[in-house]
Amino acid sequence: AGGGAGEVSYLAWNNKVQHILASSSLNGTTVVWDLKRQRPVISFTDPNSRRRCSALQWNPEVATQLIVASDDDRSPSLQIWDLRNSISPARELVAHSKGVLAMAWSQADPGLLLTCGKDNRTLCWDTNAGDVLAELPASTNWNFDVQWSATTPGVLSTSSFDGRVGLYNLQQAAAPIVSLGTGGTGDPYGAQGGGAAAGGPRQPMKKAPAWMRRPCGATFGFGGQLVGFGVRPGMFSVGTGVGDPAAAASDKPTPTSLTVMKVATELETAETSQEFEGAVTTGGGDALKGFCDIKRGSAEAMASKEDAETWGFLGILFEDDARRELLKHLDFGDALIAKEIAAARADAAAVEAAEAAEADAATAASDAADAAMAAAAMPPSPLAQGPVDGNAFFENLPAETAASPAPLPPPLPVDDGMDFFSTLDENGGAAPGPLPVVDVPPPPPVDPIPEAPEAVAARQAAAAKAAAMAAAANEPQEILDADDAAVQRALVVGDYRAAVAACVAAGRHADALVLASVGGAELWAETRAAHIAGNLVTRPYMRVISAVVAEDLGALVRSRPLAKWRETLAILCTYAPAEEWGALAGVLAGRLADAGNAHAATLCHICAGDVDAAVQHWMGALPAGKIAPPALHSVLEKAVVLTRATGQASGAGLSQLAVSYAEMLASQGQLYAAISYLDMVPDGGDAVTTLRDRIVRGGAAATATTS
């Protein structure tokens, strides 16, 4: 076939239409052949000059576009032709200073073209913009061929007249060159063979290639915002071969859409946060205690014993008498009730005794008043009238008056004897009948002869002597052993210390304590200490007595078995002063933590009011890795409630926890809730300040869609 005179310099098949072939010749003519028709269909040359054509390439995506290169040093440009208008080239690329020997159009990115020329330059072009994107390092000789890798985007090779092949990667700027060739060593792959790495351009590419371009994507932003981008439906997507071909050939970028929206992925956590925030905002102890009771009930319903106990301890902190409620919670409620009942009975007995004493005093006062009134009503006693003047007494006596005769007794009945004979019976005796009653007066009493005073005294003395002798005869006999004798001898001379020592030696500790209480404060303290020390091993409760007496509860906390930590905490509730309570509970918590009982240690930290230590234990109990929002929310609830109960402002652990939770809330779009939690730690440091400022600045952001 003939399409014009001249030697053919290059052939290239059309990438889209299989029966279309293009040829270039040294006389500057380019011919497009249709093999179905078996004849040329289009022929064109440079209208300005008939320059030599050294190479040509079809556009991988646009079937009507091709590019023609010239090795003429006078015109080393590249011309892009569109067969729909073959009068003149559509675009001309100029950068080489001498003729172009070879070129290759990228199949992965139709916008990239490689060229190499006599000026020892190998360039990568952006055919859409007409700019040079990258330049490979210069070779020692001309590169007569350049090719893209058919499998790996961005990798290319060059061939030079000195027998070397260079490998390059456009994505690795300033990387060392890998050269393949004989190099005079007999190694067919060269002295640097192996192809372990490929060189790169001198500078990074000015534009990302198409194979790195993502058709769509999305990312989360601050404040629960989701930003997404993608190709609009129906538009052309580079690399897919669908859509409007003119869009890829134009200088305009592919139209895409950018969408900004708010997304909440943890709705349940957000609702729970609002419920908790409401309880905290109320601010009163009753509201927080009610919240603790609700959480405790929920934990019990879920069979979470440790969580229920934790909320129980937190609720106790809001009681008016927290220590009393804590004793009841530690299973010492029955002992506490018995103590309170005994104290109430003692108080009642004291009140009754006081009332009885007041009644007796009132009765005595009333009797004394009655006696005084009676004495005032009686005539004065002669003895009470003072000394008597005898002369005046006898001179003032009244005249003697005749005494009236005493009444005579009634006369006795007179018996004239007439009735004597009438009363005789047949035998001449007196007939039976009642005898006459004669009223005989009783004889006058006879006064006893008074006993002499001497006889009375003698008789009384004899009776007293007989009673004393009888008492002496009945007196019990003292049987003293050696110990009793030693104690008694010491008491006789008032040596209480020796008496106490004798009692202790005899094992009579109660007697020793009684005697020591009489012997003075020093002897009492020594005896009590010796008694406690002698019974510490056999009587464990003596350790408690020793700590209470010596006011050294710290030693008790450090020495008691950890298995009885509840009992130890109850002892602190009963005896620890308010200023030492927190420190002692912290010591107990430290021992429990070292022993691996994290839950018990946390409860003691709650009692001590140590928020940071409690937060550390709660966070340590969470699973490793990314913490789930509900778990983080649960820890923050406890920490905030403990902070409100103890009146603390903030701490390192609480600040970090508040920042983490506020970030989670902000990621759900709950910006105002996040601010409220950050306000709970006003002295949280730079992290809290930075996050608060970021939330405030992002608070005005709204959902938007931009194209």
C-alpha positions in Angstrom: 0.0 0.0 0.0 1.2 3.5 -0.5 0.2 6.6 1.3 2.8 9.0 0.3 6.5 8.9 -0.6 9.1 8.6 2.2 10.6 6.0 4.5 8.3 4.8 7.2 9.7 5.6 10.7 7.0 4.3 13.1 3.8 2.2 13.2 1.1 2.2 16.0 -2.3 0.5 16.3 -5.3 2.4 17.5 -6.1 1.5 21.2 -9.9 1.6 20.7 -10.5 0.7 17.0 -8.7 -2.5 16.1 -8.6 -2.1 12.3 -7.1 1.4 12.5 -3.3 1.7 12.0 -1.2 4.9 11.9 2.3 5.3 10.3 4.8 8.1 10.2 7.5 8.8 7.7 10.8 10.6 7.6 9.3 13.1 5.1 7.0 14.4 7.8 3.8 12.7 6.6 1.5 10.8 9.0 -1.0 8.4 7.4 -4.0 6.7 9.1 -4.9 3.4 7.5 -8.3 1.5 7.6 -7.5 -2.1 7.2 -11.1 -3.0 6.6 -11.1 -0.8 3.5 -7.4 -1.5 2.9 -6.6 2.1 2.1 -5.5 5.2 3.9 -8.4 7.4 5.3 -6.5 10.4 6.6 -3.1 11.9 5.9 -1.7 15.1 7.4 1.6 17.0 7.8 2.8 20.0 9.8 1.5 23.0 7.9 4.5 25.1 8.9 7.3 22.8 8.0 7.9 19.4 6.7 9.9 18.0 9.6 10.9 14.4 10.1 8.6 12.2 12.1 10.4 9.9 14.5 7.6 8.4 16.6 3.8 8.5 17.1 1.4 7.3 19.9 -2.4 6.9 20.0 -4.3 8.3 23.0 -5.2 5.3 25.2 -8.8 6.7 25.8 -9.7 8.9 22.9 -9.7 7.0 19.6 -9.3 10.1 17.4 -6.3 11.6 19.1 -2.6 10.8 18.5 0.7 12.5 19.1 3.6 12.8 16.7 7.2 13.5 17.6 10.1 14.7 15.5 13.9 14.0 15.8 14.7 17.1 13.9 16.8 19.3 16.2 15.3 22.4 14.5 11.8 21.4 15.6 12.0 19.1 18.6 8.3 19.6 19.6 5.4 17.2 20.2 2.2 17.7 18.3 -1.2 16.4 19.4 -3.6 15.9 16.5 -7.3 15.3 16.5 -8.5 13.5 13.4 -11.8 15.3 13.5 -9.8 18.4 12.6 -6.6 17.4 10.9 -5.8 20.8 9.3 -3.5 21.8 12.2 -2.4 20.2 15.5 -4.7 20.6 18.5 -1.7 21.3 20.9 2.0 21.4 20.8 4.3 20.4 23.6 7.7 22.1 23.7 10.5 21.4 26.3 13.2 19.4 24.5 16.1 21.3 23.1 16.9 18.6 20.5 15.0 16.0 18.6 12.8 13.5 20.3 13.7 9.9 19.7 10.9 7.9 21.5 7.8 8.4 23.5 5.2 6.3 25.4 1.6 7.1 26.5 0.6 5.7 29.9 -2.2 3.1 29.8 -2.9 3.7 33.6 -3.2 7.5 33.2 -4.1 8.9 29.8 -2.9 12.2 30.9 0.8 11.1 31.3 3.2 10.9 28.4 6.9 9.9 28.5 9.5 11.3 26.0 13.2 11.0 25.6 15.5 12.9 23.2 18.9 13.8 22.0 19.4 16.3 24.8 19.7 13.3 27.2 16.4 14.4 28.9 13.6 12.0 29.8 10.4 13.9 30.6 7.0 13.1 31.9 4.2 15.3 30.4 0.7 16.2 31.5 -0.9 16.1 28.1 -4.1 17.9 29.3 -2.2 20.9 30.6 0.8 20.7 28.3 3.3 20.9 31.3 6.2 18.8 32.3 5.3 17.0 35.5 8.7 15.3 36.2 12.1 14.8 34.8 14.2 11.7 35.2 18.0 12.0 35.9 20.1 12.5 32.8 21.8 9.4 31.3 25.4 9.3 30.0 24.1 8.7 26.5 20.9 9.2 24.5 17.9 7.1 25.4 16.4 5.7 22.2 13.4 4.0 23.8 11.1 4.5 26.8 8.3 2.2 28.0 5.7 2.1 30.8 5.4 -1.1 32.9 2.4 -3.1 31.8 1.6 -4.3 35.3 2.9 -1.7 37.8 1.7 1.9 37.5 4.4 4.5 37.7 7.3 2.2 36.9 9.1 2.8 33.6 12.2 1.8 31.7 14.7 3.5 29.4 17.2 2.1 26.9 20.3 4.0 26.0 22.9 3.6 23.2 25.6 2.6 25.8 23.8 -0.7 26.3 22.1 0.1 29.6 18.5 -0.2 30.7 17.3 2.1 33.5 14.4 1.5 35.8 12.5 4.3 37.4 9.5 4.9 39.7 7.7 8.2 39.4 6.5 7.9 43.0 10.0 7.8 44.5 11.6 11.2 43.9 15.4 11.4 44.1 15.8 7.6 44.5 19.0 5.9 43.2 18.9 4.5 39.7 19.0 0.8 39.0 20.9 0.1 35.8 20.7 -3.2 33.9 23.4 -4.1 31.4 26.6 -6.1 30.8 28.9 -3.5 32.2 31.8 -5.6 31.0 31.4 -8.2 33.8 29.6 -10.9 31.9 26.6 -10.4 34.1 23.6 -10.2 31.8 21.8 -8.0 34.3 24.7 -5.7 35.0 26.9 -5.1 38.1 24.0 -3.5 39.8 21.5 -6.1 38.7 18.7 -7.6 40.6 16.3 -4.8 40.3 15.9 -4.5 44.0 15.0 -0.8 43.7 14.2 1.7 41.0 15.3 5.3 40.6 13.0 8.2 40.6 12.6 11.7 39.3 14.7 14.6 40.6 11.7 16.3 42.1 8.3 14.9 43.2 5.6 15.1 40.6 3.6 18.2 40.4 0.3 16.3 40.0 -0.9 13.0 41.4 -1.3 10.4 38.7 -4.7 8.9 38.0 -3.9 5.5 39.6 -3.5 7.3 42.9 -6.8 9.2 42.5 -9.7 7.8 44.5 -13.1 8.0 42.9 -14.8 8.5 46.2 -14.0 8.7 49.9 -15.1 9.9 53.3 -13.5 10.9 56.6 -14.8 12.0 60.0 -14.2 15.5 61.3 -14.5 17.2 64.6 -17.9 17.5 66.2 -19.4 14.4 64.6 -19.1 15.7 61.1 -18.6 13.3 58.2 -17.1 14.7 55.0 -17.5 12.7 51.8 -16.6 13.2 48.1 -17.3 11.4 44.9 -18.0 11.5 41.2 -21.4 12.8 40.4 -23.7 10.2 38.9 -23.6 10.1 35.0 -20.2 12.0 34.9 -17.1 10.6 33.4 -14.7 8.8 35.8 -11.1 8.7 34.8 -9.8 5.1 34.2 -13.2 3.5 33.7 -13.8 4.2 30.1 -17.4 5.3 30.6 -19.0 8.7 30.2 -18.2 11.6 28.1 -14.8 11.2 26.4 -14.6 14.9 25.9 -14.5 15.4 29.7 -11.2 13.6 30.0 -9.7 15.4 27.0 -10.7 18.8 28.3 -8.6 20.9 30.7 -11.3 20.9 33.3 -11.2 18.5 36.3 -13.7 15.8 36.6 -16.8 17.2 38.4 -17.2 15.8 41.9 -19.4 16.4 44.9 -18.3 17.3 48.4 -20.8 16.6 51.2 -20.6 17.5 54.9 -23.0 16.0 57.4 -23.4 15.2 61.1 -23.4 11.5 62.2 -24.2 10.1 65.6 -23.1 6.5 66.0 -23.6 6.1 69.8 -27.2 7.3 70.3 -27.7 5.3 73.5 -24.6 6.7 75.1 -25.8 10.2 74.2 -29.2 9.7 75.8 -27.5 8.3 78.9 -25.2 11.2 79.1 -28.2 13.6 79.1 -29.8 11.7 81.9 -26.7 11.8 84.0 -26.1 15.5 83.2 -29.6 16.3 84.5 -28.9 14.5 87.8 -25.6 16.4 88.2 -27.0 19.8 87.1 -29.7 19.5 89.9 -26.7 19.7 92.2 -28.3 18.5 95.5 -27.1 15.6 97.5 -30.6 14.0 97.4 -30.6 14.0 93.6 -27.2 12.4 93.4 -28.0 9.9 96.1 -31.2 9.0 94.2 -29.1 8.6 91.1 -26.7 6.2 93.0 -29.7 4.2 94.1 -31.0 3.9 90.6 -27.6 2.8 89.3 -27.3 0.3 92.1 -30.6 -1.2 91.4 -29.7 -1.5 87.7 -26.4 -3.2 88.6 -28.2 -5.7 90.9 -30.7 -6.4 88.1 -27.8 -7.2 85.8 -26.2 -9.4 88.5 -23.1 -7.1 88.6 -22.2 -7.5 92.3 -19.1 -5.3 92.2 -20.7 -2.5 90.4 -23.7 -2.6 92.7 -21.5 -2.5 95.7 -19.5 0.4 94.3 -22.7 2.5 93.7 -23.8 1.5 97.2 -20.6 3.0 98.7 -21.0 6.1 96.6 -24.5 6.6 97.8 -23.4 6.3 101.5 -21.2 9.4 101.0 -24.3 11.5 100.7 -25.8 10.3 104.0 -26.0 12.7 107.0 -24.2 10.1 109.2 -22.0 8.4 106.6 -20.0 6.4 109.0 -23.0 4.9 110.7 -24.5 3.9 107.3 -21.1 2.4 106.3 -21.0 0.2 109.4 -24.5 -1.1 108.5 -23.3 -1.7 104.9 -20.3 -3.6 106.2 -22.6 -6.1 108.0 -22.1 -4.6 111.5 -25.6 -3.2 111.7 -26.8 -5.7 114.4 -23.9 -4.8 116.7 -24.5 -1.1 116.1 -28.2 -1.5 116.9 -27.4 -3.4 120.1 -25.0 -0.7 121.1 -27.6 2.0 120.4 -30.2 0.1 122.4 -27.9 -0.3 125.4 -27.0 3.4 125.2 -30.7 4.3 125.0 -31.5 2.1 128.0 -28.7 3.7 130.0 -29.9 7.1 129.1 -33.5 6.1 130.1 -32.2 4.7 133.5 -30.3 7.9 134.1 -33.4 10.0 133.3 -35.5 7.8 135.7 -32.9 8.1 138.4 -32.8 11.9 138.0 -36.6 12.1 138.0 -36.7 9.9 141.2 -34.1 12.1 142.9 -36.1 15.2 142.0 -39.3 13.6 143.4 -37.6 12.6 146.7 -36.2 16.1 147.0 -39.6 17.6 146.4 -41.2 15.2 149.0 -38.6 16.1 151.6 -39.1 19.8 151.0 -42.9 19.3 151.3 -42.6 17.4 154.6 -40.2 20.0 156.0 -42.7 22.7 155.0 -45.6 20.9 156.7 -43.5 20.4 159.9 -42.6 24.0 160.0 -46.3 25.0 159.6 -47.4 22.6 162.4 -44.7 23.9 164.7 -45.8 27.4 164.1 -49.4 26.6 165.1 -48.5 24.9 168.5 -48.1 27.0 171.7 -44.6 27.6 172.6 -43.0 25.2 175.1 -42.2 26.5 178.5 -38.6 25.4 177.9 -38.5 27.4 174.8 -39.6 30.6 176.6 -36.2 31.0 178.2 -35.2 31.2 182.0 -38.2 31.2 184.5 -38.4 33.8 187.3 -39.6 31.6 190.3 -40.7 34.5 192.5 -42.9 35.9 189.7 -44.4 32.4 189.0 -45.6 31.8 192.6 -46.8 35.4 193.1 -49.0 35.2 190.0 -50.7 31.9 191.0 -54.5 32.2 191.4 -56.3 31.7 194.7 -57.1 28.1 195.7 -60.7 26.9 195.1 -62.6 24.1 196.9 -62.5 20.9 195.0 -65.8 19.4 194.1 -66.4 16.0 195.9 -66.0 13.0 193.8 -69.1 11.1 192.9 -70.0 8.2 195.2 -70.4 4.7 193.9 -74.0 3.4 193.6 -75.2 1.7 196.9 -75.1 -2.0 197.1 -78.5 -3.8 197.1 -79.7 -4.6 200.7 -80.7 -8.3 201.4 -83.4 -8.5 204.1 -83.2 -12.4 204.2 -86.8 -12.8 203.1 -85.9 -14.6 199.9 -83.6 -17.0 201.6 -86.3 -19.5 202.7 -88.2 -19.3 199.5 -85.2 -20.6 197.6 -84.7 -23.7 199.7 -85.4 -27.1 198.1 -87.0 -30.2 199.8 -83.8 -31.3 201.4 -83.2 -27.9 202.9 -80.6 -26.9 200.5 -80.7 -23.9 198.4 -82.5 -24.2 195.2 -80.4 -23.9 192.1 -80.6 -20.6 190.5 -78.6 -17.7 189.6 -76.4 -16.3 192.2 -76.6 -12.6 192.9 -74.1 -10.5 191.0 -71.8 -8.6 193.2 -69.8 -5.8 191.5 -66.5 -6.0 193.2 -64.1 -3.2 192.1 -60.6 -4.4 190.9 -57.7 -4.0 193.2 -55.6 -0.9 192.5 -52.4 -1.4 190.4 -49.2 -2.0 192.2 -46.2 0.2 191.0 -43.0 -1.9 190.2 -40.1 -1.2 192.3 -37.6 0.8 190.2 -34.3 -0.9 189.3 -31.1 0.7 190.4 -29.1 2.4 187.6 -26.0 0.4 188.5 -27.9 -2.8 188.0 -29.1 -1.7 184.6 -25.6 -0.8 183.4 -24.2 -4.1 184.6 -27.0 -6.0 182.8 -26.4 -4.2 179.5 -22.6 -4.7 179.7 -23.1 -8.4 180.2 -25.4 -8.7 177.2 -23.0 -6.8 174.9 -20.1 -9.0 176.0 -22.2 -12.1 175.4 -23.1 -10.9 171.8 -19.4 -10.0 171.0 -18.3 -13.5 172.2 -21.0 -15.1 170.1 -19.9 -13.1 167.0 -16.2 -13.9 167.5 -17.1 -17.6 167.8 -19.0 -17.5 164.5 -16.4 -15.3 162.6 -15.1 -17.1 159.4 -11.4 -18.0 159.4 -9.1 -16.4 156.6 -7.2 -19.0 154.6 -4.4 -17.2 152.7 -2.1 -18.8 150.3 1.4 -17.4 149.5 0.1 -15.2 146.7 -2.7 -13.8 148.8 -0.3 -13.2 151.7 2.1 -11.3 149.4 -0.6 -9.1 148.1 -2.0 -8.4 151.5 1.4 -7.6 153.0 2.0 -5.1 150.2 -1.4 -3.5 150.8 -0.9 -3.3 154.5 2.1 -1.0 154.0 0.4 0.8 151.0 2.8 -0.6 148.3 0.4 -0.7 145.4 3.2 -1.4 142.8 4.3 -4.5 144.8 0.7 -5.6 145.2 0.1 -5.3 141.4 3.3 -7.2 140.7 2.1 -10.0 143.0 -1.2 -10.1 141.3 0.3 -10.3 137.9 2.7 -13.0 139.0 -0.3 -15.0 140.3 -2.1 -14.5 137.0 -4.8 -12.3 138.6 -4.9 -9.5 136.0 -8.3 -8.2 136.9 -7.2 -7.7 140.5 -4.0 -6.1 139.2 -6.0 -3.6 137.1 -8.2 -2.7 140.1 -5.2 -2.1 142.4 -3.4 -0.2 139.6 -6.4 2.2 139.3 -5.9 3.1 143.0 -2.1 3.4 142.7 -2.1 6.4 140.3 -2.2 7.2 136.6 1.4 6.0 135.9 0.9 2.6 137.6 -2.5 2.2 135.8 -0.9 2.9 132.4 2.0 0.5 133.0 -0.3 -2.3 134.2 -2.8 -1.9 131.3 0.0 -1.9 128.7 1.6 -5.1 130.3 -1.8 -6.8 130.3 -2.5 -6.0 126.7 1.0 -7.0 125.6 0.7 -10.4 127.4 -2.6 -11.2 125.6 -2.0 -10.1 122.0 -1.3 -13.6 120.8 -4.0 -15.5 122.6 -6.6 -12.8 122.3 -6.7 -11.2 118.8 -9.1 -8.5 119.9 -6.4 -7.2 122.1 -4.7 -5.7 119.0 -7.8 -3.5 118.5 -7.7 -2.5 122.1 -4.0 -1.8 121.9 -4.4 0.4 118.8 -7.3 2.3 120.4 -5.6 2.8 123.7 -2.3 3.9 122.1 -4.1 6.0 119.5 -2.1 4.2 116.8 -4.7 2.9 114.3 -2.1 3.1 111.5 -0.2 0.2 113.0 -3.5 -1.8 113.2 -4.3 -1.1 109.5 -0.8 -2.2 108.5 -0.9 -5.4 110.5 -4.4 -6.8 110.3 -5.1 -9.6 107.8 -6.3 -8.4 104.4 -9.0 -11.1 104.5 -10.7 -9.0 107.2 -10.5 -5.7 105.4 -14.2 -5.0 105.9 -13.8 -5.4 109.7 -10.7 -3.2 109.6 -12.7 -0.5 107.7 -15.4 -0.8 110.2 -12.9 -0.3 113.0 -11.7 2.9 111.3 -15.4 4.0 111.0 -15.8 3.7 114.8 -12.4 5.0 116.1 -10.6 7.0 113.4 -10.6 10.8 113.9 -12.0 12.8 111.0 -8.6 14.3 110.1 -7.0 10.8 109.9 -9.9 8.9 108.3 -8.8 9.5 104.7 -5.2 8.7 105.2 -5.9 5.5 107.1 -8.4 4.3 104.4 -5.8 5.1 101.8 -3.2 2.9 103.5 -5.7 0.0 103.6 -6.5 0.6 99.9 -2.8 0.5 99.0 -2.3 -2.9 100.8 -5.3 -4.3 99.0 -4.1 -3.0 95.6 -0.7 -4.6 96.2 -2.4 -7.9 97.0 -4.3 -7.8 93.7 -7.8 -7.0 95.2 -8.5 -4.1 93.0 -12.3 -3.9 93.8 -11.7 -3.7 97.6 -9.0 -1.2 97.0 -11.4 1.0 95.0 -14.0 0.9 97.7 -11.4 2.0 100.2 -10.3 4.8 97.9 -14.0 5.9 97.7 -14.1 6.0 101.5 -10.9 8.0 101.5 -12.2 10.4 98.9 -9.2 9.8 96.6 -10.8 10.5 93.2 -7.6 10.0 91.1 -6.7 6.7 92.6 -10.3 5.4 92.2 -10.3 6.5 88.5 -7.0 4.7 88.0 -8.5 1.5 89.4 -11.7 1.8 87.3 -9.8 2.5 84.1 -7.4 -0.4 84.8 -10.4 -2.7 85.1 -11.5 -2.0 81.6 -10.5 -4.3 78.7 -7.3 -3.4 76.9 -7.4 -1.6 73.6 -10.0 0.9 72.5 -12.4 1.7 75.3 -16.1 1.4 74.4 -18.1 4.6 75.0 -20.5 3.0 77.4 -17.6 1.8 79.6 -16.0 5.2 79.5 -19.3 6.8 80.4 -19.8 4.4 83.4 -16.3 5.4 84.8 -17.0 9.1 84.4 -20.3 8.8 86.2 -18.6 7.3 89.2 -15.8 9.8 89.1 -18.1 12.8 88.9 -20.3 11.5 91.7 -17.3 10.9 93.9 -16.0 14.4 93.1 -19.3 15.9 94.1 -19.5 13.9 97.3 -16.0 14.8 98.4 -16.1 18.4 97.3 -13.0 18.2 95.2 -12.5 20.3 92.1 -10.3 18.3 89.8 -7.3 16.0 89.4 -5.0 14.5 86.8 -7.0 11.3 86.5 -10.4 13.1 86.4 -9.1 15.7 83.9 -7.8 13.0 81.5 -11.1 11.1 81.8 -13.2 14.2 81.2 -11.2 15.1 78.1 -11.6 11.6 76.7 -15.3 11.5 77.3 -15.8 15.1 76.0 -14.0 14.1 72.8 -16.4 11.1 72.5 -19.4 13.4 73.0 -18.1 15.9 70.5 -17.6 13.1 68.0 -21.3 12.4 68.3 -22.2 16.1 67.8 -23.0 16.6 71.5 -20.9 19.8 71.8 -22.9 21.4 74.6 -22.8 18.2 76.7 -19.0 18.0 76.1 -18.6 21.6 77.3 -20.6 20.8 80.5 -18.3 17.8 81.3 -15.2 19.9 80.7 -16.7 22.6 83.1 -16.6 19.9 85.8 -12.8 20.1 85.8 -12.1 23.9 85.8 -8.4 23.3 86.7 -7.9 20.5 84.2 -4.8 22.0 82.5 -3.9 22.7 78.9 -5.7 19.6 77.5 -9.0 20.7 78.9 -8.5 24.3 77.8 -7.5 23.3 74.3 -10.4 21.0 73.8 -12.9 23.6 75.3 -11.6 26.2 72.8 -11.8 23.8 69.9 -15.4 22.9 70.8 -16.4 26.5 71.2 -14.9 27.4 67.8 -16.6 24.4 66.2 -20.0 25.0 67.9 -21.3 27.2 65.1 -20.6 24.6 62.4 -23.8 23.4 60.7 -24.6 20.7 58.3 -23.7 21.7 54.8 -23.4 20.3 51.3 -20.9 21.8 48.9 -20.3 20.9 45.2 
